[in-house]
Amino acid sequence: MIKKTVKYITLIITGTVILALITIIITGGGFGASNSTIINNGNVLIFAHRGVAAYNVENSTESFNMAVKFGFNAIETDVSCTKDGKLVIFHDKSSRRLLNINKDIAKLNWSEIENKNLQYKGIDTKNKVLSLEQYLEQINDSIITYLDIKEFSKQIADSLLTIIGKYNNSKKIIIADSDIKYLAYLKIKNPEIKVALEGFNKGKEWLFYIIPKKFKPDYYSSYIYEVDENHMSFLSANNLLDRKIVYGVNHENISKAYNMGLPNIIYDYDSITCNFENIKRLLIKNKHH
């Protein structure tokens, strides 16, 4: 009797899982390539990583303004969530390095940090922590923004959708995370949202084939050292080169990005970097060859 009961329960669970998978596939439009458009429309994207942080504190008004001044057409920045649910522009889990507070950002309320000065190399600056709303209000409408979500949840996803929907530059935003289910949730709620799947490294190409069409990311991100010849061949064969974004690019390996044919980079600008216009010319030249 017990064996029959276990067998019956197993059949029910298996059937439920299969039904759920079929539902996901049907809702997602089946398998195959996505027909979604991309923001850059075939043009190279050069993101300033956390703004230009060579001379100013990262993820600050000054670092973003300098990125625009230097000619960057895109900015990568980070979104964290405070204890009371405020989405803020902040990278680290701990607030120690940037705010000199020995607590995680997720354990602090917005009221505890909104008037605190961000620190650069241990010294207070005139910059404050920006909320996501403040960032979107002040950023140039022509700039494409890559929002790296540090911790995802349904609450954070809903907050993102609400906040981004309020601003005219919402169509110039890419929401990035490594959790495909939350990216799919965003696509279901707003099909116009552009998302990037982080951690799409060499060896993970199979993921592309099992994600239903409507849930497929618009972009695929990884560090440059997670890209090899086989990965490049896969991207080229599936028309994904324009949708690939790589982290970890600086003055030392920009030539590698150029030689590999990677058109979209998140660039770490530093005090000895090569001239930005040269970076742009290199990648644009590569794009058209």
C-alpha positions as protocol buffer text, in pm:
chain_id: "A"
residue {
  index: 1
  type: MET
  ca { x: 0 y: 0 z: 0 }
}
residue {
  index: 2
  type: ILE
  ca { x: 281 y: 241 z: 90 }
}
residue {
  index: 3
  type: LYS
  ca { x: 466 y: 161 z: -235 }
}
residue {
  index: 4
  type: LYS
  ca { x: 151 y: 229 z: -437 }
}
residue {
  index: 5
  type: THR
  ca { x: 98 y: 560 z: -255 }
}
residue {
  index: 6
  type: VAL
  ca { x: 459 y: 669 z: -318 }
}
residue {
  index: 7
  type: LYS
  ca { x: 429 y: 569 z: -683 }
}
residue {
  index: 8
  type: TYR
  ca { x: 102 y: 763 z: -715 }
}
residue {
  index: 9
  type: ILE
  ca { x: 253 y: 1075 z: -553 }
}
residue {
  index: 10
  type: THR
  ca { x: 560 y: 1048 z: -779 }
}
residue {
  index: 11
  type: LEU
  ca { x: 336 y: 1032 z: -1087 }
}
residue {
  index: 12
  type: ILE
  ca { x: 143 y: 1339 z: -972 }
}
residue {
  index: 13
  type: ILE
  ca { x: 463 y: 1537 z: -910 }
}
residue {
  index: 14
  type: THR
  ca { x: 614 y: 1430 z: -1242 }
}
residue {
  index: 15
  type: GLY
  ca { x: 293 y: 1519 z: -1426 }
}
residue {
  index: 16
  type: THR
  ca { x: 277 y: 1857 z: -1255 }
}
residue {
  index: 17
  type: VAL
  ca { x: 637 y: 1938 z: -1349 }
}
residue {
  index: 18
  type: ILE
  ca { x: 582 y: 1833 z: -1710 }
}
residue {
  index: 19
  type: LEU
  ca { x: 263 y: 2039 z: -1731 }
}
residue {
  index: 20
  type: ALA
  ca { x: 444 y: 2341 z: -1585 }
}
residue {
  index: 21
  type: LEU
  ca { x: 726 y: 2305 z: -1839 }
}
residue {
  index: 22
  type: ILE
  ca { x: 479 y: 2276 z: -2128 }
}
residue {
  index: 23
  type: THR
  ca { x: 298 y: 2587 z: -2003 }
}
residue {
  index: 24
  type: ILE
  ca { x: 626 y: 2782 z: -1983 }
}
residue {
  index: 25
  type: ILE
  ca { x: 723 y: 2675 z: -2334 }
}
residue {
  index: 26
  type: ILE
  ca { x: 383 y: 2768 z: -2480 }
}
residue {
  index: 27
  type: THR
  ca { x: 371 y: 3100 z: -2293 }
}
residue {
  index: 28
  type: GLY
  ca { x: 725 y: 3170 z: -2408 }
}
residue {
  index: 29
  type: GLY
  ca { x: 640 y: 3121 z: -2773 }
}
residue {
  index: 30
  type: GLY
  ca { x: 830 y: 2797 z: -2816 }
}
residue {
  index: 31
  type: PHE
  ca { x: 1198 y: 2765 z: -2889 }
}
residue {
  index: 32
  type: GLY
  ca { x: 1410 y: 2945 z: -3146 }
}
residue {
  index: 33
  type: ALA
  ca { x: 1576 y: 3280 z: -3199 }
}
residue {
  index: 34
  type: SER
  ca { x: 1426 y: 3594 z: -3048 }
}
residue {
  index: 35
  type: ASN
  ca { x: 1306 y: 3867 z: -3282 }
}
residue {
  index: 36
  type: SER
  ca { x: 1346 y: 4142 z: -3024 }
}
residue {
  index: 37
  type: THR
  ca { x: 1519 y: 4461 z: -3130 }
}
residue {
  index: 38
  type: ILE
  ca { x: 1825 y: 4592 z: -2949 }
}
residue {
  index: 39
  type: ILE
  ca { x: 1887 y: 4943 z: -2824 }
}
residue {
  index: 40
  type: ASN
  ca { x: 2211 y: 5013 z: -3005 }
}
residue {
  index: 41
  type: ASN
  ca { x: 2075 y: 4913 z: -3347 }
}
residue {
  index: 42
  type: GLY
  ca { x: 2408 y: 4769 z: -3460 }
}
residue {
  index: 43
  type: ASN
  ca { x: 2626 y: 5049 z: -3323 }
}
residue {
  index: 44
  type: VAL
  ca { x: 2903 y: 4975 z: -3074 }
}
residue {
  index: 45
  type: LEU
  ca { x: 2833 y: 5036 z: -2707 }
}
residue {
  index: 46
  type: ILE
  ca { x: 3113 y: 5150 z: -2478 }
}
residue {
  index: 47
  type: PHE
  ca { x: 2989 y: 5158 z: -2119 }
}
residue {
  index: 48
  type: ALA
  ca { x: 3181 y: 5356 z: -1857 }
}
residue {
  index: 49
  type: HIS
  ca { x: 3210 y: 5108 z: -1569 }
}
residue {
  index: 50
  type: ARG
  ca { x: 3043 y: 5277 z: -1269 }
}
residue {
  index: 51
  type: GLY
  ca { x: 3099 y: 5602 z: -1457 }
}
residue {
  index: 52
  type: VAL
  ca { x: 3453 y: 5736 z: -1489 }
}
residue {
  index: 53
  type: ALA
  ca { x: 3591 y: 5637 z: -1150 }
}
residue {
  index: 54
  type: ALA
  ca { x: 3957 y: 5721 z: -1210 }
}
residue {
  index: 55
  type: TYR
  ca { x: 3923 y: 6068 z: -1060 }
}
residue {
  index: 56
  type: ASN
  ca { x: 3594 y: 6050 z: -865 }
}
residue {
  index: 57
  type: VAL
  ca { x: 3411 y: 5807 z: -644 }
}
residue {
  index: 58
  type: GLU
  ca { x: 3236 y: 5534 z: -844 }
}
residue {
  index: 59
  type: ASN
  ca { x: 2862 y: 5540 z: -912 }
}
residue {
  index: 60
  type: SER
  ca { x: 2838 y: 5909 z: -828 }
}
residue {
  index: 61
  type: THR
  ca { x: 2702 y: 6219 z: -996 }
}
residue {
  index: 62
  type: GLU
  ca { x: 3058 y: 6330 z: -1070 }
}
residue {
  index: 63
  type: SER
  ca { x: 3164 y: 5997 z: -1220 }
}
residue {
  index: 64
  type: PHE
  ca { x: 2856 y: 5988 z: -1444 }
}
residue {
  index: 65
  type: ASN
  ca { x: 2897 y: 6349 z: -1555 }
}
residue {
  index: 66
  type: MET
  ca { x: 3260 y: 6284 z: -1642 }
}
residue {
  index: 67
  type: ALA
  ca { x: 3160 y: 5979 z: -1849 }
}
residue {
  index: 68
  type: VAL
  ca { x: 2925 y: 6198 z: -2053 }
}
residue {
  index: 69
  type: LYS
  ca { x: 3193 y: 6467 z: -2084 }
}
residue {
  index: 70
  type: PHE
  ca { x: 3448 y: 6213 z: -2207 }
}
residue {
  index: 71
  type: GLY
  ca { x: 3210 y: 6097 z: -2479 }
}
residue {
  index: 72
  type: PHE
  ca { x: 3088 y: 5761 z: -2351 }
}
residue {
  index: 73
  type: ASN
  ca { x: 2759 y: 5661 z: -2512 }
}
residue {
  index: 74
  type: ALA
  ca { x: 2665 y: 5426 z: -2230 }
}
residue {
  index: 75
  type: ILE
  ca { x: 2709 y: 5381 z: -1854 }
}
residue {
  index: 76
  type: GLU
  ca { x: 2719 y: 5069 z: -1640 }
}
residue {
  index: 77
  type: THR
  ca { x: 2601 y: 5113 z: -1283 }
}
residue {
  index: 78
  type: ASP
  ca { x: 2480 y: 4901 z: -993 }
}
residue {
  index: 79
  type: VAL
  ca { x: 2146 y: 4879 z: -816 }
}
residue {
  index: 80
  type: SER
  ca { x: 2115 y: 4761 z: -455 }
}
residue {
  index: 81
  type: CYS
  ca { x: 1817 y: 4765 z: -221 }
}
residue {
  index: 82
  type: THR
  ca { x: 1801 y: 4913 z: 128 }
}
residue {
  index: 83
  type: LYS
  ca { x: 1626 y: 4754 z: 424 }
}
residue {
  index: 84
  type: ASP
  ca { x: 1313 y: 4963 z: 360 }
}
residue {
  index: 85
  type: GLY
  ca { x: 1298 y: 4876 z: -10 }
}
residue {
  index: 86
  type: LYS
  ca { x: 1465 y: 5182 z: -165 }
}
residue {
  index: 87
  type: LEU
  ca { x: 1656 y: 5106 z: -485 }
}
residue {
  index: 88
  type: VAL
  ca { x: 1993 y: 5282 z: -473 }
}
residue {
  index: 89
  type: ILE
  ca { x: 2298 y: 5318 z: -697 }
}
residue {
  index: 90
  type: PHE
  ca { x: 2551 y: 5119 z: -496 }
}
residue {
  index: 91
  type: HIS
  ca { x: 2785 y: 4830 z: -578 }
}
residue {
  index: 92
  type: ASP
  ca { x: 2918 y: 4674 z: -259 }
}
residue {
  index: 93
  type: LYS
  ca { x: 2723 y: 4445 z: -30 }
}
residue {
  index: 94
  type: SER
  ca { x: 2890 y: 4620 z: 265 }
}
residue {
  index: 95
  type: SER
  ca { x: 2873 y: 4998 z: 308 }
}
residue {
  index: 96
  type: ARG
  ca { x: 3213 y: 5005 z: 480 }
}
residue {
  index: 97
  type: ARG
  ca { x: 3432 y: 5105 z: 184 }
}
residue {
  index: 98
  type: LEU
  ca { x: 3212 y: 5380 z: 44 }
}
residue {
  index: 99
  type: LEU
  ca { x: 3024 y: 5510 z: 350 }
}
residue {
  index: 100
  type: ASN
  ca { x: 3243 y: 5405 z: 644 }
}
residue {
  index: 101
  type: ILE
  ca { x: 2948 y: 5222 z: 801 }
}
residue {
  index: 102
  type: ASN
  ca { x: 3002 y: 4868 z: 925 }
}
residue {
  index: 103
  type: LYS
  ca { x: 2671 y: 4731 z: 796 }
}
residue {
  index: 104
  type: ASP
  ca { x: 2548 y: 4577 z: 476 }
}
residue {
  index: 105
  type: ILE
  ca { x: 2352 y: 4817 z: 257 }
}
residue {
  index: 106
  type: ALA
  ca { x: 2052 y: 4579 z: 282 }
}
residue {
  index: 107
  type: LYS
  ca { x: 2046 y: 4633 z: 660 }
}
residue {
  index: 108
  type: LEU
  ca { x: 2032 y: 5012 z: 639 }
}
residue {
  index: 109
  type: ASN
  ca { x: 1726 y: 5228 z: 577 }
}
residue {
  index: 110
  type: TRP
  ca { x: 1736 y: 5497 z: 309 }
}
residue {
  index: 111
  type: SER
  ca { x: 1710 y: 5767 z: 578 }
}
residue {
  index: 112
  type: GLU
  ca { x: 2037 y: 5641 z: 730 }
}
residue {
  index: 113
  type: ILE
  ca { x: 2241 y: 5689 z: 412 }
}
residue {
  index: 114
  type: GLU
  ca { x: 2075 y: 5952 z: 192 }
}
residue {
  index: 115
  type: ASN
  ca { x: 2269 y: 6238 z: 350 }
}
residue {
  index: 116
  type: LYS
  ca { x: 2597 y: 6054 z: 396 }
}
residue {
  index: 117
  type: ASN
  ca { x: 2895 y: 6156 z: 181 }
}
residue {
  index: 118
  type: LEU
  ca { x: 3042 y: 5889 z: -42 }
}
residue {
  index: 119
  type: GLN
  ca { x: 3412 y: 5832 z: 20 }
}
residue {
  index: 120
  type: TYR
  ca { x: 3688 y: 5819 z: -240 }
}
residue {
  index: 121
  type: LYS
  ca { x: 4005 y: 5649 z: -118 }
}
residue {
  index: 122
  type: GLY
  ca { x: 3892 y: 5700 z: 242 }
}
residue {
  index: 123
  type: ILE
  ca { x: 3814 y: 6071 z: 205 }
}
residue {
  index: 124
  type: ASP
  ca { x: 3467 y: 6226 z: 203 }
}
residue {
  index: 125
  type: THR
  ca { x: 3350 y: 6367 z: -130 }
}
residue {
  index: 126
  type: LYS
  ca { x: 3061 y: 6602 z: -202 }
}
residue {
  index: 127
  type: ASN
  ca { x: 2870 y: 6314 z: -360 }
}
residue {
  index: 128
  type: LYS
  ca { x: 2578 y: 6140 z: -191 }
}
residue {
  index: 129
  type: VAL
  ca { x: 2434 y: 5796 z: -255 }
}
residue {
  index: 130
  type: LEU
  ca { x: 2191 y: 5827 z: -544 }
}
residue {
  index: 131
  type: SER
  ca { x: 1853 y: 5660 z: -547 }
}
residue {
  index: 132
  type: LEU
  ca { x: 1758 y: 5499 z: -879 }
}
residue {
  index: 133
  type: GLU
  ca { x: 1504 y: 5776 z: -932 }
}
residue {
  index: 134
  type: GLN
  ca { x: 1769 y: 6044 z: -879 }
}
residue {
  index: 135
  type: TYR
  ca { x: 2000 y: 5876 z: -1126 }
}
residue {
  index: 136
  type: LEU
  ca { x: 1729 y: 5856 z: -1394 }
}
residue {
  index: 137
  type: GLU
  ca { x: 1631 y: 6218 z: -1336 }
}
residue {
  index: 138
  type: GLN
  ca { x: 1982 y: 6352 z: -1390 }
}
residue {
  index: 139
  type: ILE
  ca { x: 2126 y: 6125 z: -1658 }
}
residue {
  index: 140
  type: ASN
  ca { x: 2135 y: 6250 z: -2017 }
}
residue {
  index: 141
  type: ASP
  ca { x: 1847 y: 6102 z: -2219 }
}
residue {
  index: 142
  type: SER
  ca { x: 2087 y: 5999 z: -2495 }
}
residue {
  index: 143
  type: ILE
  ca { x: 2289 y: 5773 z: -2263 }
}
residue {
  index: 144
  type: ILE
  ca { x: 2218 y: 5400 z: -2257 }
}
residue {
  index: 145
  type: THR
  ca { x: 2229 y: 5260 z: -1903 }
}
residue {
  index: 146
  type: TYR
  ca { x: 2321 y: 4908 z: -1796 }
}
residue {
  index: 147
  type: LEU
  ca { x: 2170 y: 4840 z: -1453 }
}
residue {
  index: 148
  type: ASP
  ca { x: 2353 y: 4557 z: -1279 }
}
residue {
  index: 149
  type: ILE
  ca { x: 2106 y: 4432 z: -1017 }
}
residue {
  index: 150
  type: LYS
  ca { x: 2305 y: 4311 z: -717 }
}
residue {
  index: 151
  type: GLU
  ca { x: 2024 y: 4111 z: -556 }
}
residue {
  index: 152
  type: PHE
  ca { x: 1696 y: 4021 z: -723 }
}
residue {
  index: 153
  type: SER
  ca { x: 1353 y: 3944 z: -580 }
}
residue {
  index: 154
  type: LYS
  ca { x: 996 y: 3986 z: -702 }
}
residue {
  index: 155
  type: GLN
  ca { x: 966 y: 4300 z: -488 }
}
residue {
  index: 156
  type: ILE
  ca { x: 1277 y: 4449 z: -647 }
}
residue {
  index: 157
  type: ALA
  ca { x: 1156 y: 4350 z: -996 }
}
residue {
  index: 158
  type: ASP
  ca { x: 819 y: 4521 z: -936 }
}
residue {
  index: 159
  type: SER
  ca { x: 993 y: 4833 z: -801 }
}
residue {
  index: 160
  type: LEU
  ca { x: 1217 y: 4844 z: -1108 }
}
residue {
  index: 161
  type: LEU
  ca { x: 920 y: 4821 z: -1341 }
}
residue {
  index: 162
  type: THR
  ca { x: 737 y: 5097 z: -1156 }
}
residue {
  index: 163
  type: ILE
  ca { x: 1034 y: 5335 z: -1137 }
}
residue {
  index: 164
  type: ILE
  ca { x: 1159 y: 5284 z: -1493 }
}
residue {
  index: 165
  type: GLY
  ca { x: 809 y: 5331 z: -1632 }
}
residue {
  index: 166
  type: LYS
  ca { x: 805 y: 5688 z: -1502 }
}
residue {
  index: 167
  type: TYR
  ca { x: 1097 y: 5817 z: -1708 }
}
residue {
  index: 168
  type: ASN
  ca { x: 1138 y: 5915 z: -2072 }
}
residue {
  index: 169
  type: ASN
  ca { x: 1474 y: 5738 z: -2095 }
}
residue {
  index: 170
  type: SER
  ca { x: 1324 y: 5401 z: -1996 }
}
residue {
  index: 171
  type: LYS
  ca { x: 1379 y: 5263 z: -2348 }
}
residue {
  index: 172
  type: LYS
  ca { x: 1752 y: 5323 z: -2307 }
}
residue {
  index: 173
  type: ILE
  ca { x: 1786 y: 5093 z: -2007 }
}
residue {
  index: 174
  type: ILE
  ca { x: 1923 y: 4738 z: -1993 }
}
residue {
  index: 175
  type: ILE
  ca { x: 1848 y: 4543 z: -1674 }
}
residue {
  index: 176
  type: ALA
  ca { x: 2115 y: 4283 z: -1603 }
}
residue {
  index: 177
  type: ASP
  ca { x: 2118 y: 3981 z: -1374 }
}
residue {
  index: 178
  type: SER
  ca { x: 2227 y: 3617 z: -1375 }
}
residue {
  index: 179
  type: ASP
  ca { x: 1883 y: 3484 z: -1274 }
}
residue {
  index: 180
  type: ILE
  ca { x: 1687 y: 3408 z: -1592 }
}
residue {
  index: 181
  type: LYS
  ca { x: 1356 y: 3364 z: -1408 }
}
residue {
  index: 182
  type: TYR
  ca { x: 1355 y: 3725 z: -1288 }
}
residue {
  index: 183
  type: LEU
  ca { x: 1457 y: 3851 z: -1631 }
}
residue {
  index: 184
  type: ALA
  ca { x: 1171 y: 3647 z: -1777 }
}
residue {
  index: 185
  type: TYR
  ca { x: 935 y: 3796 z: -1519 }
}
residue {
  index: 186
  type: LEU
  ca { x: 1034 y: 4146 z: -1633 }
}
residue {
  index: 187
  type: LYS
  ca { x: 975 y: 4049 z: -1998 }
}
residue {
  index: 188
  type: ILE
  ca { x: 631 y: 3910 z: -1914 }
}
residue {
  index: 189
  type: LYS
  ca { x: 533 y: 4224 z: -1724 }
}
residue {
  index: 190
  type: ASN
  ca { x: 674 y: 4460 z: -1987 }
}
residue {
  index: 191
  type: PRO
  ca { x: 786 y: 4307 z: -2320 }
}
residue {
  index: 192
  type: GLU
  ca { x: 961 y: 4635 z: -2411 }
}
residue {
  index: 193
  type: ILE
  ca { x: 1205 y: 4600 z: -2120 }
}
residue {
  index: 194
  type: LYS
  ca { x: 1558 y: 4516 z: -2236 }
}
residue {
  index: 195
  type: VAL
  ca { x: 1744 y: 4262 z: -2024 }
}
residue {
  index: 196
  type: ALA
  ca { x: 2093 y: 4111 z: -2017 }
}
residue {
  index: 197
  type: LEU
  ca { x: 2178 y: 3764 z: -1889 }
}
residue {
  index: 198
  type: GLU
  ca { x: 2498 y: 3789 z: -1686 }
}
residue {
  index: 199
  type: GLY
  ca { x: 2739 y: 3500 z: -1650 }
}
residue {
  index: 200
  type: PHE
  ca { x: 2681 y: 3384 z: -2008 }
}
residue {
  index: 201
  type: ASN
  ca { x: 3030 y: 3237 z: -2024 }
}
residue {
  index: 202
  type: LYS
  ca { x: 3209 y: 2996 z: -2251 }
}
residue {
  index: 203
  type: GLY
  ca { x: 3062 y: 2652 z: -2194 }
}
residue {
  index: 204
  type: LYS
  ca { x: 2714 y: 2787 z: -2118 }
}
residue {
  index: 205
  type: GLU
  ca { x: 2604 y: 2827 z: -2478 }
}
residue {
  index: 206
  type: TRP
  ca { x: 2344 y: 2552 z: -2427 }
}
residue {
  index: 207
  type: LEU
  ca { x: 2137 y: 2794 z: -2220 }
}
residue {
  index: 208
  type: PHE
  ca { x: 2053 y: 2987 z: -2535 }
}
residue {
  index: 209
  type: TYR
  ca { x: 1873 y: 2686 z: -2684 }
}
residue {
  index: 210
  type: ILE
  ca { x: 1652 y: 2602 z: -2387 }
}
residue {
  index: 211
  type: ILE
  ca { x: 1515 y: 2950 z: -2313 }
}
residue {
  index: 212
  type: PRO
  ca { x: 1178 y: 3009 z: -2486 }
}
residue {
  index: 213
  type: LYS
  ca { x: 1177 y: 3284 z: -2751 }
}
residue {
  index: 214
  type: LYS
  ca { x: 975 y: 3543 z: -2558 }
}
residue {
  index: 215
  type: PHE
  ca { x: 1193 y: 3502 z: -2250 }
}
residue {
  index: 216
  type: LYS
  ca { x: 1525 y: 3517 z: -2429 }
}
residue {
  index: 217
  type: PRO
  ca { x: 1751 y: 3799 z: -2306 }
}
residue {
  index: 218
  type: ASP
  ca { x: 1821 y: 4090 z: -2537 }
}
residue {
  index: 219
  type: TYR
  ca { x: 2190 y: 4083 z: -2438 }
}
residue {
  index: 220
  type: TYR
  ca { x: 2435 y: 3824 z: -2307 }
}
residue {
  index: 221
  type: SER
  ca { x: 2713 y: 3935 z: -2071 }
}
residue {
  index: 222
  type: SER
  ca { x: 3035 y: 3792 z: -1935 }
}
residue {
  index: 223
  type: TYR
  ca { x: 3389 y: 3889 z: -1847 }
}
residue {
  index: 224
  type: ILE
  ca { x: 3621 y: 3907 z: -2146 }
}
residue {
  index: 225
  type: TYR
  ca { x: 3829 y: 3619 z: -2009 }
}
residue {
  index: 226
  type: GLU
  ca { x: 3517 y: 3400 z: -2027 }
}
residue {
  index: 227
  type: VAL
  ca { x: 3510 y: 3434 z: -2407 }
}
residue {
  index: 228
  type: ASP
  ca { x: 3708 y: 3196 z: -2629 }
}
residue {
  index: 229
  type: GLU
  ca { x: 3710 y: 3105 z: -2998 }
}
residue {
  index: 230
  type: ASN
  ca { x: 3432 y: 2848 z: -2961 }
}
residue {
  index: 231
  type: HIS
  ca { x: 3214 y: 3103 z: -2783 }
}
residue {
  index: 232
  type: MET
  ca { x: 3279 y: 3359 z: -3056 }
}
residue {
  index: 233
  type: SER
  ca { x: 3188 y: 3102 z: -3321 }
}
residue {
  index: 234
  type: PHE
  ca { x: 2863 y: 3028 z: -3137 }
}
residue {
  index: 235
  type: LEU
  ca { x: 2779 y: 3401 z: -3114 }
}
residue {
  index: 236
  type: SER
  ca { x: 2850 y: 3452 z: -3481 }
}
residue {
  index: 237
  type: ALA
  ca { x: 2650 y: 3147 z: -3593 }
}
residue {
  index: 238
  type: ASN
  ca { x: 2347 y: 3260 z: -3393 }
}
residue {
  index: 239
  type: ASN
  ca { x: 2369 y: 3630 z: -3487 }
}
residue {
  index: 240
  type: LEU
  ca { x: 2443 y: 3727 z: -3127 }
}
residue {
  index: 241
  type: LEU
  ca { x: 2761 y: 3930 z: -3169 }
}
residue {
  index: 242
  type: ASP
  ca { x: 2567 y: 4259 z: -3148 }
}
residue {
  index: 243
  type: ARG
  ca { x: 2402 y: 4127 z: -2832 }
}
residue {
  index: 244
  type: LYS
  ca { x: 2721 y: 4032 z: -2649 }
}
residue {
  index: 245
  type: ILE
  ca { x: 2856 y: 4263 z: -2376 }
}
residue {
  index: 246
  type: VAL
  ca { x: 3187 y: 4202 z: -2200 }
}
residue {
  index: 247
  type: TYR
  ca { x: 3317 y: 4323 z: -1864 }
}
residue {
  index: 248
  type: GLY
  ca { x: 3676 y: 4357 z: -1754 }
}
residue {
  index: 249
  type: VAL
  ca { x: 3807 y: 4563 z: -2046 }
}
residue {
  index: 250
  type: ASN
  ca { x: 4077 y: 4824 z: -1981 }
}
residue {
  index: 251
  type: HIS
  ca { x: 4377 y: 4981 z: -2148 }
}
residue {
  index: 252
  type: GLU
  ca { x: 4571 y: 4655 z: -2113 }
}
residue {
  index: 253
  type: ASN
  ca { x: 4332 y: 4428 z: -2300 }
}
residue {
  index: 254
  type: ILE
  ca { x: 4137 y: 4662 z: -2529 }
}
residue {
  index: 255
  type: SER
  ca { x: 4336 y: 4520 z: -2820 }
}
residue {
  index: 256
  type: LYS
  ca { x: 4213 y: 4171 z: -2727 }
}
residue {
  index: 257
  type: ALA
  ca { x: 3850 y: 4289 z: -2748 }
}
residue {
  index: 258
  type: TYR
  ca { x: 3934 y: 4449 z: -3083 }
}
residue {
  index: 259
  type: ASN
  ca { x: 4103 y: 4137 z: -3220 }
}
residue {
  index: 260
  type: MET
  ca { x: 3823 y: 3908 z: -3104 }
}
residue {
  index: 261
  type: GLY
  ca { x: 3554 y: 4119 z: -3269 }
}
residue {
  index: 262
  type: LEU
  ca { x: 3361 y: 4215 z: -2955 }
}
residue {
  index: 263
  type: PRO
  ca { x: 3159 y: 4531 z: -3028 }
}
residue {
  index: 264
  type: ASN
  ca { x: 3008 y: 4608 z: -2685 }
}
residue {
  index: 265
  type: ILE
  ca { x: 3237 y: 4658 z: -2385 }
}
residue {
  index: 266
  type: ILE
  ca { x: 3215 y: 4775 z: -2026 }
}
residue {
  index: 267
  type: TYR
  ca { x: 3532 y: 4978 z: -1992 }
}
residue {
  index: 268
  type: ASP
  ca { x: 3733 y: 5045 z: -1677 }
}
residue {
  index: 269
  type: TYR
  ca { x: 3866 y: 5396 z: -1727 }
}
residue {
  index: 270
  type: ASP
  ca { x: 4179 y: 5477 z: -1528 }
}
residue {
  index: 271
  type: SER
  ca { x: 4435 y: 5753 z: -1506 }
}
residue {
  index: 272
  type: ILE
  ca { x: 4668 y: 5588 z: -1758 }
}
residue {
  index: 273
  type: THR
  ca { x: 4403 y: 5474 z: -2001 }
}
residue {
  index: 274
  type: CYS
  ca { x: 4429 y: 5526 z: -2373 }
}
residue {
  index: 275
  type: ASN
  ca { x: 4228 y: 5810 z: -2518 }
}
residue {
  index: 276
  type: PHE
  ca { x: 3855 y: 5737 z: -2527 }
}
residue {
  index: 277
  type: GLU
  ca { x: 3824 y: 5847 z: -2889 }
}
residue {
  index: 278
  type: ASN
  ca { x: 4089 y: 5590 z: -2978 }
}
residue {
  index: 279
  type: ILE
  ca { x: 3889 y: 5322 z: -2796 }
}
residue {
  index: 280
  type: LYS
  ca { x: 3581 y: 5416 z: -2992 }
}
residue {
  index: 281
  type: ARG
  ca { x: 3767 y: 5427 z: -3324 }
}
residue {
  index: 282
  type: LEU
  ca { x: 3919 y: 5085 z: -3260 }
}
residue {
  index: 283
  type: LEU
  ca { x: 3585 y: 4922 z: -3191 }
}
residue {
  index: 284
  type: ILE
  ca { x: 3398 y: 5100 z: -3470 }
}
residue {
  index: 285
  type: LYS
  ca { x: 3673 y: 5006 z: -3715 }
}
residue {
  index: 286
  type: ASN
  ca { x: 3648 y: 4646 z: -3597 }
}
residue {
  index: 287
  type: LYS
  ca { x: 3269 y: 4653 z: -3622 }
}
residue {
  index: 288
  type: HIS
  ca { x: 3277 y: 4734 z: -3992 }
}
residue {
  index: 289
  type: HIS
  ca { x: 3544 y: 4479 z: -4088 }
}
